[in-house]
Amino acid sequence: MVKKLFTLLCGSLVAFSLSTVIFAQEAPTQEKKMDKVAKEARWEGEVVRGSPDKSTLTVRKSGSNLERTVHYDSSTKWVSQEHGSKKVNDIDASQV
């Protein structure tokens, strides 16, 4: 009886430790997915067309001919930043 309880306890400890290792490995995977989503949401390129009436900009991705239409509204914060620089400058929408 004691031997069976000891075996059951050891088995439970092994199962718990394995499940902890598996769940610990899943957390970084979810963080990587979040980073990937954030990078996909970021679009960097050259503004090729703008429509103030429709509040849209058409941006061509750097080094490509892919274009994406970006919609904005009055709450949009406009900034500029040089490549490799940490300094971010607030700008007016008319400067875009």
ChimeraX attribute file (.defattr): number of C-alpha atoms within 10 A of each C-alpha:
attribute: neighborCount
match mode: 1-to-1
recipient: residues
	/A:1	6
	/A:2	7
	/A:3	8
	/A:4	9
	/A:5	10
	/A:6	11
	/A:7	12
	/A:8	12
	/A:9	12
	/A:10	12
	/A:11	12
	/A:12	12
	/A:13	12
	/A:14	12
	/A:15	11
	/A:16	12
	/A:17	11
	/A:18	12
	/A:19	11
	/A:20	11
	/A:21	10
	/A:22	11
	/A:23	10
	/A:24	11
	/A:25	10
	/A:26	10
	/A:27	10
	/A:28	11
	/A:29	11
	/A:30	11
	/A:31	11
	/A:32	11
	/A:33	11
	/A:34	12
	/A:35	12
	/A:36	12
	/A:37	11
	/A:38	10
	/A:39	10
	/A:40	9
	/A:41	9
	/A:42	8
	/A:43	14
	/A:44	10
	/A:45	15
	/A:46	14
	/A:47	16
	/A:48	10
	/A:49	12
	/A:50	15
	/A:51	10
	/A:52	12
	/A:53	6
	/A:54	10
	/A:55	12
	/A:56	15
	/A:57	19
	/A:58	17
	/A:59	20
	/A:60	19
	/A:61	15
	/A:62	12
	/A:63	8
	/A:64	8
	/A:65	8
	/A:66	10
	/A:67	16
	/A:68	13
	/A:69	13
	/A:70	13
	/A:71	12
	/A:72	13
	/A:73	10
	/A:74	7
	/A:75	6
	/A:76	9
	/A:77	11
	/A:78	13
	/A:79	13
	/A:80	13
	/A:81	11
	/A:82	9
	/A:83	7
	/A:84	6
	/A:85	7
	/A:86	8
	/A:87	10
	/A:88	10
	/A:89	10
	/A:90	11
	/A:91	12
	/A:92	10
	/A:93	12
	/A:94	7
	/A:95	8
	/A:96	11
